[in-house]
Amino acid sequence: MTASTETRKFEAEVAQVLHLVTHSLYSHKEIFLRELVSNASDACDKLRFESIAHPELLAGEGELHIDVSWDEQARTVTVRDNGIGMSRDEVVANIGTIASSGTRRFLEAMSGEQKADARMIGQFGVGFYSAFVVADRVTVLTRRAGASVDEGVKWESDGKGEYSLEQVELGDRGTTVVLHLKADEDEFLKRWQLASLIRKYSDHVAFPIRMPKEEAGKPTTEWETVNDAGALWTKPKSEISDEDYQSFYKSLGHDFNDALAWTHNRVEGSQSFTTLLYLPAQPPFDLMMGGRDERKGLKLYIKRVFIMDAAEELLPNYLRFVRGVVDADDLPLNVSREILQHNRQLDRIKAACVKRVLDLIEKLAKDEPEKFATFYKAFGNTLKEGIAEDANNRERIAKLLRFASTGGEGANQTTGFDDYIGRMKVGQDAIWYITADGYAAAAGSPQLEAFKARDIEVLLMSDRIDEWMLGSLSEYDGKKLQSVAKGEVPLDEADKRKQEEAAKAAEPLLAKLKELLGDRVGDVRVSARLTDSPSCLALSDYEMAPHLARLLREAGHDMPESKPTLEINPAHALVRRVEAEPDEGKARDLAALLLEQAEIAAGAQLPDPAAFVQRMNRVLLG
């Protein structure tokens, strides 16, 4: 070993990934070729971008391309690009360690009972390691564009915990990845198999992917391009088949599933640009597991020159599930990330992208309800973030939202605001809803009883984001959104008189309950909400729902203490029992249970669960 050669251990998480790859991942082995070609394409894109400011980086080989070759005798498959290449430090950073939390989530996803599957590799940004699905040793030779010939780097590993680094002389820039195949992977030593995989997964890579021609079953020294090598989005839509669109999506989004829908548009005028935007059929893993911190954005090109892999500024955060490409004609080419964030032309492109995506979702809702249901199940909660984040499109987004309803079919989220308004009773001026921590809690809430008795439909909002979303959505189409737990229940004049009479008759009972409950409640009053249950909580207009307050406390947030308002049903047997109980201790237990069952039904956290259990036992035992 020379002075410039060293052996290093992989970072612990890389070692875990490699162990999974070599021991567990067995389906869709061909993923390795897509991932290596994708990496090579990125390297060519990056060189083309850097060469705008530094044209000398393209010295040597002119045309950027990717070569895929095989050697049956040596049992190797080689993927080579003449792109940007890597320095020694970049090799260590990109292969030996993990800079992204995506690998941690990959490991979490692969733990437990979930079946390991190679198709997940690319979705977590750890595509290089898929080489070890088919290879028991991988060699990487690379030299960064602009570096001297003697600054080449050789990386090699068997994937078992260590890798070697060696400084070598390399005449050409770029990266060569050599896979030394395992004994049972002969299928990847056939030209037709490699070529078919390239056409299947990488046909629309915008650089020529070349393979040696074959004569008499042997590779020759003559190369031929085996992919389409054209930027799909630049072609007329009439020349692109659905299969072409789906193939491009899969290579773009590292997804084995078809896209749900897409929109392809060319805008001409003072500012010209092309957009090709896709809705996935299911959440990518980075969205499900990384959420808002792991945004991917759109690929940004300028006149087919790659600029940025994840241009987050081109779509708002609530549309982060969209995959696609934006190719502009007239953006300044010396853009930096900071300039991108404040560029007026980009603001116009962003507005156009948002419009196209919302148009596409609206079209699904109108014309393809089954596809829309698939979309909403996958991304409905993410879309709801737009209510708070995008005031300009709030009404459009709200129109797309769906909820379960007392007038709907069980827990199915199929009722939109327009459906609700179309079924409103004569004289009704509010859209009534309830929020809860789950469908069953919402549908079974005692706060619904008076509404059910009056046949007033209520939207059942049971997703955790709903309460937060409603802070930015006070009305829709001129109708106020009103919680059944807040404010006054809609009563006609006769019902109002009955309510006033019941409250007056119950004044001694209310006073007794206030005394028994003390500072545990802010107020006790007769409820207009209850018909069957003994008690429920009522909230002020600006009070947070108890289930959300509980979730925020569990997440470590300091929440101000508030004293609940207890509403009672004086006609209920349990309430009458409190009224008639002469023993103060038993009456106190019963009063506390009235409050605690109301708190439980509202999703609040009991301050003393043990005391509740003891109290319940005393009441049950008499």
C-alpha positions in Angstrom: 0.0 0.0 0.0 1.4 3.4 -1.0 1.5 6.5 1.2 -1.6 7.8 -0.5 -3.6 4.6 0.1 -5.7 4.1 3.3 -8.4 1.8 4.6 -11.3 3.4 6.4 -14.4 2.0 8.1 -17.8 3.0 6.9 -19.9 5.3 9.1 -22.1 3.1 11.2 -25.3 3.8 9.3 -23.7 3.1 5.9 -22.6 -0.2 7.3 -26.2 -1.0 8.3 -27.5 0.0 4.8 -24.9 -2.2 3.2 -25.8 -5.1 5.4 -29.4 -4.8 4.4 -28.5 -4.4 0.8 -26.3 -7.5 0.7 -28.4 -9.7 2.9 -32.1 -8.6 2.6 -32.8 -6.8 -0.6 -33.7 -9.3 -3.2 -36.5 -8.0 -5.4 -36.1 -5.7 -8.4 -32.3 -6.2 -8.5 -32.1 -4.3 -11.7 -32.6 -1.0 -9.8 -28.8 -0.8 -9.5 -28.5 0.2 -13.2 -31.1 3.0 -13.0 -29.5 4.4 -9.9 -26.0 4.4 -11.3 -27.1 5.9 -14.6 -29.1 8.5 -12.7 -26.0 9.4 -10.7 -24.0 9.7 -13.9 -26.6 11.9 -15.4 -26.5 14.2 -12.4 -22.7 14.4 -12.7 -23.0 15.4 -16.4 -25.7 18.0 -15.5 -23.5 19.5 -12.9 -20.5 19.8 -15.2 -22.6 21.4 -17.9 -23.8 24.0 -15.4 -20.4 24.7 -13.9 -18.9 25.0 -17.4 -21.1 28.0 -18.1 -18.9 30.1 -15.8 -15.8 27.9 -16.3 -15.7 26.6 -19.9 -12.2 25.2 -19.4 -13.8 22.4 -17.3 -15.0 20.8 -20.6 -11.4 20.4 -21.8 -10.7 17.0 -23.2 -13.8 15.0 -24.1 -16.3 17.3 -25.6 -19.8 15.6 -25.7 -21.1 14.6 -22.3 -22.2 11.0 -22.3 -22.6 7.8 -20.2 -21.1 4.5 -21.2 -22.4 1.1 -20.0 -20.2 -1.9 -20.8 -19.8 -5.5 -19.6 -17.1 -8.1 -19.6 -18.2 -11.8 -19.3 -14.7 -13.1 -18.6 -14.0 -10.6 -15.8 -17.7 -10.8 -14.7 -17.9 -7.0 -14.5 -20.5 -4.3 -15.5 -19.0 -0.8 -15.8 -20.9 2.5 -15.8 -18.8 5.5 -16.8 -19.6 9.2 -17.2 -17.4 12.1 -18.3 -19.2 14.5 -15.9 -18.0 16.6 -13.0 -16.2 13.8 -11.2 -15.2 13.9 -7.5 -12.2 14.9 -5.4 -10.9 12.6 -2.6 -12.9 14.6 0.0 -16.1 14.4 -2.1 -15.7 10.6 -2.5 -15.5 10.3 1.3 -18.4 12.6 1.8 -20.6 11.0 -0.9 -19.9 7.3 -0.4 -18.2 6.8 3.0 -20.5 8.8 5.1 -24.2 9.9 5.2 -25.0 13.5 5.0 -28.7 13.1 4.7 -31.2 11.9 7.3 -32.8 9.9 4.5 -30.6 6.9 5.3 -31.8 6.9 8.9 -35.4 6.8 7.7 -34.5 4.1 5.2 -33.2 2.0 8.1 -36.3 2.7 10.2 -38.5 1.7 7.3 -36.6 -1.6 6.8 -36.8 -2.5 10.5 -39.6 -4.5 12.1 -42.0 -6.5 9.9 -41.7 -4.5 6.7 -40.3 -6.5 3.9 -37.0 -5.2 2.6 -37.2 -4.2 -1.1 -34.6 -2.8 -3.4 -37.1 -0.5 -5.0 -36.9 1.7 -1.9 -33.2 2.5 -2.4 -33.5 5.4 -4.7 -36.3 7.0 -2.8 -34.0 7.5 0.1 -31.1 9.1 -1.8 -28.8 6.1 -1.1 -28.8 4.8 -4.7 -25.1 4.1 -5.0 -25.3 1.3 -2.5 -27.8 -0.6 -4.7 -24.7 -1.7 -6.6 -24.1 -4.2 -3.8 -27.4 -5.9 -4.6 -25.7 -7.6 -7.5 -22.0 -7.0 -6.8 -19.7 -8.5 -4.1 -17.1 -5.8 -4.8 -17.4 -2.3 -6.3 -14.5 -0.2 -7.6 -14.9 3.6 -8.3 -12.3 5.6 -10.3 -12.9 9.3 -10.4 -11.2 12.6 -11.1 -12.8 16.0 -10.7 -13.1 18.2 -13.8 -10.3 20.8 -13.6 -8.1 18.6 -11.4 -4.6 17.4 -12.5 -4.1 13.9 -13.9 -2.4 12.7 -10.7 -5.4 13.8 -8.5 -7.5 10.8 -9.5 -9.1 8.7 -6.7 -9.7 5.0 -6.5 -12.3 3.8 -4.1 -13.0 0.1 -3.5 -15.1 -2.0 -1.1 -16.7 -5.4 -0.7 -19.5 -3.8 1.3 -18.6 -5.5 4.5 -17.6 -2.5 6.7 -14.5 -1.0 5.1 -13.3 0.7 2.0 -10.0 1.6 0.6 -8.9 5.0 -0.9 -6.0 5.4 -3.2 -4.6 8.3 -5.2 -4.1 7.3 -8.8 -3.4 8.9 -12.2 -6.5 9.2 -14.4 -6.3 10.7 -17.9 -10.0 11.6 -18.2 -12.3 13.5 -15.9 -15.5 11.9 -14.6 -16.4 8.7 -12.8 -16.2 5.0 -13.6 -18.1 2.5 -11.4 -17.0 -1.1 -11.9 -19.3 -3.8 -10.4 -17.7 -7.2 -9.8 -20.8 -9.3 -10.0 -21.8 -12.1 -7.6 -21.8 -15.6 -8.8 -25.5 -15.9 -9.5 -26.0 -12.6 -11.4 -25.1 -13.8 -14.9 -28.2 -12.1 -16.4 -26.5 -8.7 -16.2 -23.6 -9.9 -18.3 -25.9 -9.9 -21.4 -26.0 -6.9 -23.7 -29.7 -7.3 -24.5 -30.6 -7.3 -20.8 -28.5 -4.2 -20.0 -29.9 -2.4 -23.0 -33.5 -3.3 -22.2 -33.0 -2.0 -18.6 -31.6 1.3 -19.9 -34.6 1.7 -22.3 -37.0 0.8 -19.5 -35.7 3.1 -16.8 -33.4 5.7 -18.4 -34.6 6.2 -21.9 -35.3 9.9 -21.3 -32.0 10.7 -19.6 -30.9 13.8 -21.5 -27.4 12.5 -22.3 -26.5 9.7 -24.7 -26.2 6.4 -22.9 -23.8 4.3 -25.1 -23.0 0.6 -25.2 -20.5 -1.3 -27.3 -22.0 -2.9 -30.4 -21.9 -6.6 -30.4 -20.7 -8.9 -33.2 -20.7 -12.7 -33.0 -21.8 -12.4 -29.3 -18.7 -10.3 -28.4 -18.5 -6.6 -27.7 -16.7 -4.4 -30.2 -14.9 -1.1 -29.8 -17.7 0.7 -31.6 -20.2 2.5 -29.4 -23.9 3.2 -30.1 -26.5 5.2 -28.2 -29.2 3.0 -26.8 -31.5 5.6 -25.2 -33.7 8.3 -26.7 -31.3 11.0 -25.2 -33.9 13.7 -25.7 -35.4 16.0 -23.1 -39.0 14.7 -23.1 -40.5 18.0 -21.9 -39.2 19.8 -25.0 -41.1 17.6 -27.4 -44.6 18.4 -28.7 -47.3 16.7 -26.6 -48.6 15.1 -29.8 -45.4 13.1 -30.1 -45.3 11.8 -26.5 -47.3 8.7 -25.5 -48.7 8.0 -22.1 -46.0 5.3 -21.8 -43.3 7.9 -22.5 -44.7 10.2 -19.8 -44.8 7.3 -17.3 -41.3 6.1 -18.1 -39.9 9.6 -17.6 -41.8 10.0 -14.3 -40.3 6.8 -13.0 -36.8 7.9 -13.8 -37.5 11.3 -12.4 -39.2 10.3 -9.2 -37.4 7.0 -8.4 -40.8 5.4 -8.3 -41.8 1.9 -9.6 -45.5 2.9 -9.6 -47.1 4.9 -12.4 -47.9 8.6 -11.8 -51.5 9.3 -11.0 -51.7 12.3 -13.4 -49.6 14.9 -15.1 -49.8 18.3 -16.8 -47.4 19.4 -19.6 -47.5 23.0 -20.7 -45.4 25.5 -22.7 -45.8 29.2 -21.9 -44.8 31.7 -24.7 -44.4 35.4 -24.4 -42.1 37.9 -22.7 -41.1 35.1 -20.4 -41.1 31.6 -21.9 -40.9 28.4 -20.0 -42.0 24.7 -20.1 -43.4 22.8 -17.1 -44.0 19.0 -16.8 -45.6 18.3 -13.4 -46.6 14.9 -12.0 -48.9 13.8 -9.1 -47.6 10.6 -7.6 -50.1 7.9 -6.8 -48.8 7.4 -3.3 -46.6 9.4 -1.0 -42.8 9.2 -1.7 -41.0 8.0 1.4 -39.2 11.3 1.9 -42.7 13.0 2.2 -44.1 10.3 4.5 -41.1 10.0 6.8 -39.2 13.3 6.5 -42.2 15.5 6.1 -41.6 19.2 5.8 -37.9 19.0 6.5 -37.1 16.8 3.5 -38.3 18.8 0.5 -37.4 17.7 -3.0 -38.7 20.5 -5.2 -38.7 20.5 -9.0 -35.7 20.1 -11.3 -34.9 23.4 -12.8 -33.3 23.8 -16.2 -32.5 26.9 -18.3 -32.5 26.2 -22.0 -32.0 22.5 -21.1 -29.0 23.3 -18.9 -29.4 21.8 -15.5 -29.5 24.4 -12.7 -30.9 22.8 -9.6 -32.1 19.4 -8.6 -34.6 20.6 -5.9 -35.7 24.1 -6.7 -38.0 24.5 -3.7 -38.9 28.1 -4.7 -40.8 26.9 -7.7 -43.6 25.4 -5.6 -45.0 26.2 -2.2 -44.4 23.8 0.6 -47.9 22.3 0.7 -47.3 21.0 -2.9 -44.0 19.4 -2.1 -45.3 16.0 -3.2 -45.3 17.2 -6.9 -42.5 15.9 -9.0 -41.4 17.4 -12.3 -39.3 19.7 -14.4 -39.3 23.4 -15.2 -37.2 24.6 -18.2 -37.0 28.4 -18.5 -35.7 30.3 -21.5 -34.8 33.6 -20.1 -33.7 33.3 -16.4 -30.3 34.7 -15.7 -27.8 31.8 -15.8 -25.6 33.1 -13.0 -28.3 32.5 -10.4 -27.5 31.5 -6.9 -29.8 30.0 -4.4 -30.3 33.4 -2.7 -31.0 35.2 -5.9 -33.5 32.4 -6.8 -35.5 33.2 -3.7 -36.1 36.8 -4.7 -36.3 36.6 -8.5 -39.5 38.1 -9.9 -39.4 35.9 -13.0 -39.3 32.9 -10.7 -42.3 34.2 -8.8 -44.2 34.2 -12.0 -43.1 30.7 -12.8 -44.1 29.6 -9.3 -47.5 31.1 -9.7 -47.9 29.3 -13.0 -46.8 26.0 -11.5 -49.3 26.3 -8.6 -52.1 27.1 -11.0 -51.3 24.1 -13.2 -51.1 21.7 -10.2 -54.4 23.0 -8.7 -56.0 22.8 -12.2 -54.9 19.2 -12.5 -56.3 18.3 -9.0 -59.6 20.1 -9.8 -59.8 18.1 -13.1 -59.4 14.9 -11.2 -62.1 15.9 -8.7 -64.5 16.7 -11.5 -63.8 14.1 -14.1 -62.0 11.2 -12.4 -63.4 10.7 -8.9 -61.6 7.4 -8.3 -58.2 8.9 -9.1 -59.1 12.0 -7.0 -59.9 9.7 -4.0 -56.5 8.0 -4.4 -54.8 11.4 -4.5 -56.7 12.7 -1.5 -56.0 9.7 0.6 -52.3 10.1 -0.1 -52.0 13.9 0.0 -55.1 15.5 1.5 -53.5 16.4 4.7 -50.5 17.9 3.0 -52.8 20.0 0.8 -54.5 21.3 3.9 -51.3 23.1 4.8 -52.0 25.4 1.9 -55.0 26.9 3.7 -52.6 28.7 6.0 -49.7 29.1 3.6 -51.3 30.3 0.4 -53.9 33.0 1.0 -54.2 33.8 -2.7 -55.4 30.2 -3.5 -57.2 29.5 -0.2 -60.7 29.3 -1.7 -59.4 27.0 -4.5 -57.7 24.7 -2.0 -60.7 24.7 0.4 -62.9 23.6 -2.6 -60.8 20.5 -2.9 -60.9 19.4 0.7 -63.0 16.4 1.8 -64.2 15.3 5.2 -66.4 12.6 6.8 -69.8 13.9 7.7 -72.9 13.0 9.7 -74.6 13.1 6.3 -72.0 11.0 4.6 -71.0 7.3 4.5 -69.1 6.4 7.7 -65.5 7.4 8.0 -65.1 8.0 4.2 -63.8 11.5 3.5 -66.1 12.3 0.6 -68.0 15.5 1.6 -66.7 18.8 0.3 -67.8 22.2 1.4 -69.9 22.6 -1.8 -71.6 19.3 -1.1 -72.4 20.5 2.4 -73.8 23.9 1.3 -75.9 22.1 -1.3 -77.6 20.1 1.6 -78.0 23.0 4.1 -81.4 23.4 5.6 -83.5 26.5 4.9 -82.4 29.3 7.1 -79.1 27.7 8.1 -76.2 30.2 7.7 -73.2 28.3 9.1 -71.1 25.3 8.1 -71.0 23.2 11.3 -68.1 21.0 12.1 -66.4 19.1 15.0 -62.7 18.4 15.4 -61.5 15.3 17.3 -58.5 13.0 17.6 -60.0 10.3 15.3 -63.2 9.5 13.4 -64.9 7.5 16.2 -64.3 10.3 18.7 -65.8 12.8 16.4 -68.8 10.7 15.3 -69.6 9.7 18.9 -69.2 13.1 20.5 -72.1 14.2 22.8 -71.7 17.7 21.4 -73.4 16.4 18.2 -76.6 15.3 19.8 -78.7 18.4 19.4 -77.6 18.7 15.8 -78.5 15.1 15.0 -81.9 15.7 16.7 -82.5 18.7 14.4 -81.1 16.9 11.3 -78.3 19.5 10.9 -75.3 18.0 9.1 -71.9 18.3 10.8 -68.5 17.8 9.2 -66.4 15.3 11.2 -62.8 16.6 11.1 -60.6 14.0 12.6 -57.1 14.6 11.2 -54.6 16.3 13.5 -54.0 19.1 11.1 -57.6 20.1 10.9 -57.8 22.2 14.1 -54.7 24.1 13.0 -56.0 24.6 9.5 -59.2 26.0 10.7 -57.3 28.9 12.3 -56.9 30.2 8.8 -60.3 29.2 7.4 -63.1 31.1 9.1 -65.6 31.0 6.2 -66.2 29.4 2.8 -68.3 30.9 0.0 -69.7 33.5 2.4 -70.7 30.8 5.0 -69.1 30.9 8.4 -67.4 27.8 9.7 -68.7 27.1 13.2 -67.6 24.5 15.7 -70.4 22.6 17.4 -68.4 22.9 20.6 -68.3 26.7 20.5 -70.8 29.5 20.7 -74.6 29.0 20.7 -76.6 26.2 19.3 -79.1 27.3 16.6 -82.5 27.3 18.3 -85.9 28.5 17.1 -87.9 30.8 19.4 -89.8 27.9 21.0 -86.6 26.0 21.8 -85.0 29.2 23.2 -87.9 29.6 25.7 -87.5 26.0 26.7 -83.8 26.5 27.2 -84.3 29.6 29.3 -86.8 27.8 31.5 -84.6 24.7 31.9 -81.6 27.0 32.9 -83.8 28.9 35.5 -85.1 25.7 37.0 -81.6 24.2 37.2 -80.1 27.2 39.0 -79.8 25.4 42.4 -78.2 22.4 40.7 -75.7 24.6 38.8 -74.7 26.3 42.0 -74.2 22.9 43.7 -72.0 21.6 40.9 -69.9 24.8 40.9 -69.4 24.3 44.6 -68.5 20.6 44.3 -66.1 21.1 41.4 -64.5 24.3 42.7 -61.6 25.6 40.6 -61.7 22.6 38.2 -64.2 24.5 36.1 -64.7 28.0 34.8 -68.5 27.7 34.6 -71.3 25.2 34.7 -74.4 25.7 32.6 -77.4 23.9 31.1 -76.6 22.6 27.6 -78.6 23.1 24.5 -76.3 20.5 22.8 -77.2 17.4 24.8 -80.2 15.1 24.3 -78.9 11.7 25.5 -75.6 12.3 27.4 -75.3 13.8 30.9 -72.5 16.3 30.1 -70.0 17.8 27.6 -67.4 20.6 27.4 -68.1 23.9 25.7 -65.4 26.1 24.3 -65.1 29.8 23.8 -64.7 31.1 20.3 -60.9 31.3 20.5 -60.2 28.4 22.8 -58.1 25.5 21.5 -59.8 22.1 21.2 -58.7 19.9 24.2 -57.4 17.1 22.0 -55.1 19.5 20.2 -53.9 21.0 23.4 -53.1 17.5 24.7 -51.1 16.7 21.5 -49.1 19.9 21.8 -48.3 19.2 25.4 -47.1 15.7 24.5 -44.9 17.3 21.9 -43.2 19.4 24.6 -45.0 22.7 24.0 -46.0 24.8 27.0 -49.8 25.3 26.9 -51.6 27.8 29.2 -53.9 26.2 31.7 -57.6 26.9 31.0 -60.6 26.0 33.1 -63.3 24.3 31.0 -66.9 25.2 30.9 -69.1 22.2 31.8 -72.5 21.8 30.2 -75.0 19.5 31.7 -78.3 17.8 30.7 -80.6 18.3 33.7 -82.9 15.6 32.5 -80.3 12.9 32.6 -80.5 10.3 35.4 -76.9 10.8 36.4 -77.3 14.5 36.8 -80.5 14.1 38.8 -78.6 11.7 41.0 -76.1 14.4 41.8 -78.9 16.8 42.5 -80.6 14.3 44.9 -77.4 12.9 46.6 -77.4 14.0 50.3 -73.9 12.7 51.0 -71.3 15.3 50.1 -68.5 12.9 49.4 -70.6 10.8 47.0 -72.0 13.9 45.4 -68.4 15.2 44.8 -67.5 11.9 43.2 -70.5 12.1 40.9 -69.9 15.7 40.0 -66.2 14.9 39.2 -67.2 12.0 37.0 -69.6 14.3 35.0 -66.6 16.6 34.3 -64.1 13.8 33.6 -66.3 11.9 31.2 -66.9 15.2 29.3 -63.1 15.7 29.2 -62.5 12.2 28.0 -65.1 12.6 25.2 -63.5 15.9 24.1 -60.0 14.3 24.0 -58.6 16.1 27.0 -56.0 14.6 29.2 -57.2 13.8 32.7 -55.0 15.6 35.3 -55.1 12.5 37.7 -56.1 9.2 35.9 -55.5 7.2 39.1 -58.0 9.4 41.1 -60.5 9.0 38.2 -60.2 5.2 38.4 -60.6 5.2 42.2 -63.6 7.5 42.0 -65.2 5.3 39.3 -64.7 2.2 41.5 -66.4 3.9 44.5 -69.4 4.9 42.4 -69.7 1.4 40.9 -69.5 -0.2 44.4 -72.1 2.2 45.7 
